[in-house]
């Protein structure tokens, strides 16, 4: 991703929105008209689901497996970690460049795991569960390697400054592959907390479907000697998932040695700075560990630190790789339906109040603090890579709609209660906008539909495939011969969700327009389960329509 974009990513709330005010003034009229103009559109959510999972294969670093489906990619980054004497081969490139950034990678895996936890049945019904598990495992395999001892986590391979000087395929990389770590002397509680969350969430996913991998994770996780808290006394049920013990080490490391990772790894500051700090990740990691282990210690951490860490203080209108509060608050509020959590009811109610603020702000039903929308009805947070906020909102709304349905509840907003169908309907409208129901008639999911971005800001996709031409392409040669080409990319980055349109629904398909045409792994990840849910709904509707009795007309 271009450096200018990642700088903008950090300033949540700081992006100028002057031009967006004009869009908002027209919103009441155009938002009401536009959906009427598009009610005839039908979308193949099954195709979108399949393609979204293909995208993660395009972003793989390391030695590609025999069943790699994205044929234009090849092995890359095979010496990652060599200079530091560790094996850091594998993992994901975050976007259109070749740095392996730990924080967004961990959030990507957390979201992939969460989407499988919530919608596993629907993903399996679409025949895509195995691919979803492979996408998660590609990330967790790397995290196991990166967590070389209880208090050491390798945070990044490569650096953005040197990487962005070159426009090369990942197979030809000549840029620095120096690796950077957090440890006791250079803490990074945000990165440790998010990585613990990713591994805990993944442990839930693999608990029943892949016990062999669970045992492998256990083998890699026996590193508890330096942890004093409870001295690693786990139950046999907790030991079933080896990944949990390693999470325990990561979480305790992040909590014991507190600090922001970007204050100790300077090269990340211009790209993925932790503006929200580390307190949200510590709460987030603890709550995921509670879900994975059912150990009350982690729930008590979430309850006891709720106020000091901002869990029941921050009222958010976004959820992203940096800001975890909305996801945390929604997860915590769901605990209220269980009898065993009644003793923490007062604090959990406060979590729910903040969760409802986020959900209602997306639905435009708060009293004054709502998420802006484009004239075409898309949620709009800021101009740089806005789709990342749309996809996370679509996931949280869809998931919470299911929760309300199953618990026979409604969402309480300032303007009154909202039922699960209205919430799901709005989430669907955001997904449909992404797939083509928008003023540009453009699918922002690459490779889906008849019209989608063809000049994605992505090094590998924009240069001839290594498998087709193994001739070396140098650092600046890529800029000279490929970056400025007007022709579409030679390789289609199928399943990538690009940054998307501006606040007035305008989109310019140029490789140099990285604000709009670059895609990130954490953009696509939340949509996997949403696509599966919407596919199930369409299939059920088709089934119901077929079973309707025929009525004769005269």
N, C-alpha and C positions, 0 to 999 in steps of 0.2 A: 504494500500500500504506500502511496506517496506520502512523504513526510508532512506536507502541508495538511493532508487529510487527517493524519493521526494527531497532529497538534490540535486541530479543531475538535476532534473526538473528546478530548479531555474536558473541555469547557462546557459541561452540561449546564444549560441555562444561559450561556454567554453568547450564543450565536445570534447575530443581528436578524431581526424579523420584520423590518420596516415594510418590505414589499409584501410580506405575508398578510399584513393587516388588510390590504385590498382584497385578497382572496377571502379573508374571513367575512368581510362586509357582504360579499356576494354569496357567501356560503349557504345562507338560509334558502335562497332561491335555487341555486344550482344544485345543492345537495339533494333537494327534493325533486328536481327535474331529472337529474342524470340517471339515477337508478331506474326510472321509468323507461328511459331510452334503451336500457340494457337488460331488461327482464327476459328477453328472448335468448340470451347467451347461456350456453350450457358448457360446463367445464369437465374435463376428464381428470378427476382428482387422483385416480389410480396411476395415470401416466405421470402426473406431477410428483406423486410419491416416489415412483421408481427413479425418476430423473433427479430428484433431490438427493437420494442416497448415492447416485453415481458421482455427484459432485465431490464427495469426500475422497473418492479414489483419485480424482484429479489433483487433490491437494496433498497426497501422500509424499512423505520424504522417506528415504531409505531404500532398501532392497524390495522391489515390488514382488508380490506373490504370484504363483502360477495362474491363479484365477482372476488376476487383474483384468477388469472389463474395459477400462479406459485405455485404449491401445496406443494413443499418441504419447503417453507418458512412459518413462523408463527409470531405471535406478538413479538415485541422486543422494548427495550428502552421505556417502559411505564412509567418510573419515571423520564425521562429526564426533567431537569429544576426544579425538586422538591426541591433540596437543596437551590436553589436561589429564590424559591417562585414564579416561572413562569412556564407556560405550554409550554414546548418545545418538546412535543411528535410529531413525524412525520418526514417528510423530507426524505432525501436520505443519505445512506452511499456512499462515493465517489468511493470506489474500493473494495479491498479484505479485508479491515479492518472495524472497526465499529465506527470510529470517524465521526461526522457530521461537515465537514469543510464548512463554509459559502461561501467562494469565489468560489471554483470550483462548488459548488451546484448552486449558482446563475448563473454562466456562462452556466452550463448545461441547466437551464431553459430558459435563453436567447436564446440559440441556438435551443432548441426545439420549442420555440415560433417563432423564425425567420424562421425556416424551414416550419412551418405551414403557416405563413404569405405568404411566397413565393410560396409554393406548395400545398396549401389547396385543390385546385380542384383535383389534382392528388392523394393526400392522401385519399380524400373522395371517389374518383373513385375506389380505391383499397379496400374500406370498412374499413379503419383503422383510420378515423378521430376521432372517439369517443375515441379510445385507446390513440391517441396522445394528445387529450385534457385532458384525465385523468392523463397522465404522467406530463403534465404541471401543472395541478391543485394540484397534490400531492406536488409539490414544492412551489407553491404560497400560499397554505394553511399554510404551515410551515413558510413562510416569514412573513405572517400576524401576526402569533403568536410571531415570533422573534422580530418584531418591536413593542416593548411594549409601547414606547412613542416617540414623534417626534425626540428626540436626543438620543435614546437608541436602539441599534440593537445587538441582541445576535449573536455572530460570530461563535461560535464553541461549540459543546458538546462532552466531552471526550478529551483525549489528546493522541497523537501518541505514546509517550514513554511508558506509562503504557499499552496502547492497544496492542502494538506490542510485549510486553512481553508474551502475552497469544495467544493461537490458539484455539479459541472457536467459537461455533455457536453464532449468535447474540441473539438467544433465551436464551442462558445460561450466558450472559455477567456478569462477576464479577469485571470488571475493572472500573476505575473512570469514572463517568458521570458528572463531574464538568463542568459547563457552563461558557463561557467567553464572555464578551460584549465590544462593543465600545460605548463611550459616549463623552460628551464635554471635559472631562479631559483625556480621552484615545481615541483619534480620530482614524478613519480608513476610509479615504476618498475613497480608492480603493474599499473596501468592500461595503460601502454605495452606491458608484456610480454604481457598478455592480449589486447590489440588486435592485436599482432603475431601471436600464436598464431591468432586468428580469421582474419586475412587469409592467413596461411600455409596453414592448413587449407582455406580456401576456394579458394586457388590450386590445390590438388591436385584439388579437385572440378571446377573449370572448365578444367583443363588440356586435356582432349580434347573436352568437350561444347560449349564456347562460346569458340572462339579469338578471335572479335571482341571479346568482353568482356575477354579477356586483354589484347588490344592497348590497349583503353581504359584498363585498369588501368595498363598500362605508361606511357601518356601522362601519367596523373596521378602516376606514381611517380618521375619524373625529378627528384628533389630530393636529390641526394647530395653536393652541393658542400661541405657542412659536415661530412661524415663523413670522419674521417682514417683510420679503420681499414681497411686494404686499399684505400682510395680507390675504392671501388665498382667493383672489377675483377670483373665477372661473366662467366661463360661464356655462349655463345649459347644453350645449353640453359636456363640460368637466366633469360635475358632473354625466353624464350618466355612466361614468366608475369610480367608487369609488376608484379603485386601483390607478388612476392617482394622486389623492390628497395625498395619502400615499406616492407615489413616490416623490411628490413635497417635502414632509417633509424629506424623506430620502436624496434626492439630495441636498436640502438646508443645511441639517445637514452635509453632507459630504463636501460641498463647504465652509461652514462657519467655521467648525472646521477641518482644514486640517492636514493630517498626514497619514503615512503608518500604516496599521493595525498591521503588524507584529512587529512594534517597540513598540507596546503597549500590544500585546498579545504574550508573549515570547514563549509559547508552540507551536505556529504554525510555527515558523521560520525555523525549520528543515524539514518542510513538504510542506507548501505552502507559501513560502516567496514571497512578492511582489517585485520582482527584478526590474520590469519596473516602479515602483512607482505608484502614484495615478492619475497623470495627464491624462493618457489615459482613465482611467475609468470615470473621471469627464466629459471629452468630449463625451465619449461613452454614458454615462447616459443621458447627456443633449440632444444628438441627438435622442435617443430613446424617450425621453419625448416630443421632438418636433413632432416626427411621431405620437405619441399617442394623443397629445393635439392640434396640429397645432398652438401652442402659439409661436409667434415670439421671445419672450424672450429667449427661449431655443436655437433657431437657432442663435440668436445674440451672445449667450454665445459661441457656437461652432466656430463662425466666429471671434469674438473678441479675443478669447484665442488660436486661431489656431497656432500662431507662438510660443508664450510663453510656451504652453503646449505640443509642439512637434507634433501637428497634421499635419502640413505641413512641418515638419522638418525631422522626422524619415522616412527613406526608409526601409521597412521591408521585410523579406523573410519568416516570420512565423506569424501565428495567433493562439492564445491559450488562456487558462484561465487567464494567466498572462499578455500577450501582446495583447492589443486590437486595436492597431493602424491600421492594415491592414483592419479589418472589418469596423472600423470607416471611413477610407479613401474611401472605396468602397461605403459605404452608402452615404457619403457626395457628392461623385462625381455623383451619380445618380440624385441628386437634380438639376443638370445643365439643364436637359431637360425641366424643368418646368419654364414657363415664369416669375412667381412671384419671382423667385430666381435670376433673372438677375442682380439685384443690388449688389449681393454678388459674381458675376461671377468670379472676379479675384482670390478671395480666394478659391472658390470652384474648380477652374481650378488647383490650387496648390494641393488641396486634390486629384484631379483626377490624377495628375502627379505621386504622391506617390502610389496611388492605382494601376496604370498601372505598376509601378516598381514591386510591389508584384506579380501581375498576370503574367507579362512577365518573372519574375524570376522562377516561377513555370513551365512555358512553355519552359524554357531554351533559351529565346530570348532577354535577357539583354546583355549589353556589359560588360561582365566580372563578374557580380554579379548574379549568378544563384543558384538555389537550387540543391544540389548534387542528383544524382540518383544511385540506385543500378544497377548491371548488368541486372537485370530483369526489370528495368524501374520504380521502385518505388521511389517517392520523399523521400529523406533521410536528416533529420535535425540533429538528434542525436540518440545515441544508446538507451537511456532510453525512453520507450514508444513512439517510433517514430510515431505510427499510429495516435496519436492525431493530429499531424500536417498534416498528409495525409488526414484525414477525414475533417478537416476544410478547407483545400485547395480544396478538391473535391466539397464541398458545395459552396464556394465563386466562383469558376470557373463556376459551373453549373448555379448558380444564375445570374452571370454576363453575361453568354452566352445568357440567356433568355432576359436580359436587352438590350443587343446589338441587338438581333433579333427584339425586339419590338420597339426599337428606331432607327432602320435602321442605326446602326453605326458599326465601327470596332475598335478593340483594337490596339493602336499604340505602337509598340515595337521598339527596336533599329534596328532590322533586317527587319522592315517593318510592315505593318498592318496584323492583324490576324482576321479572321472572326469568327462568333459565332459557326460554325460547328466544326472548328478545336479546339476551346477551349473546347466545350462539348465532343469532341472525346477524348481529353486528360483526362478530368475528368472521363470519362467512363473507360479509361484504368486503372486509379487508383482504381476505384471501382472493376473492374474485377480482378485486382491483389489481392485485399482483399478477393474476393470470390473464388479464386483458380487458376487464370491464372498467375502462378508464378513458379519459378524453383522447389519449394518444393511440388507443386500440393496440396497445403494446403489452406483451407479456414481459414482466421484469424477471421472470424465472427463465434463464437462458436455455434454449433448446426446446422450450414448450410453446406450442401453438405456431401459427403461421408467421408471426412477427415478433421478434425479440431482439435484444441488443446483439450486434454482430462484431463490435469492436471493443470488447471488454478489456479493461485495463489489467492485463495479465500477461506476464512475460512468456510463460510456457505456451499459452494458447495463441499468442500473437506471432510466434515464430514457427517455421516449418518443423514438423515433428522429428524428434531424434531418431525414431524408428524408420522414418522415410529418408532422412539425410543425416548421417552420422558425422558429417564434416563439422569441425569445431567452429563455433560462432563466438567471437571474442566479446569482451566487455562493452566496448563502444560500437562494435560492429552491429550489434542488435539495434541500437539507437539509429545508426546510419541507414540500415537497410530494412528495418521492420517496424520500428515504433511509429514513424510518421506516415506509413502507408495508408492510403485511403481505402484500400480493399478490405473486406471483412477478414477477421482472423482466420488463419488456415485450420485451426482446431477449435471446435465448438466446446465451450466450457459448460457442458450440460448440467443442469440442476443448480447452477450458481444464481443466487439472488443478488442482483446488483444494487448499488446505492439508491437508485430510483429517481423519480422526478423531483422538481423543486416545489415550493409552496403553492405554485399556481398550475401544477400538473404538467409543466414543461420538462422535456427530456431531450438531451442532445447526445446522440450515439457517436462519441468520439473517444478514441483511445486515450487522448490527453485529458479528457474530462473525468479525472479520477474521482471527483466528488460524487458523480452519478454512475459511472460505468465500472467501478471496481466492486468486486464481490468479496465477502468474508465468510469464513466457516460458520461463525456465530450468527450470520444472517439466516442461513438455510436451516440450521439445526432445529430451532423451535418448530418449524413447519412440518417436520416429518410426521408427527402424531396428528397434527391438525388435518393434513391431507387425508390420512387414514380415517379419521373420524368423519370427515365430510363424504368420503367415498362410501363408508358404511351407511350413512344417511341416504345417499342417492340410491344405493342398492336396495335399501329397505323400502324407499318410496316406489321404486320400480316394481318391487315384489308386491307391494300393497295395491298398486294400480292394476297389475295383472289379475289380482284376485277380486277386483271390483265386479259385482254382478252386471251383466249386460242389460241395458234398458232399451226396449224397442221404442222407436219414435214413428209417428204416423203423420 
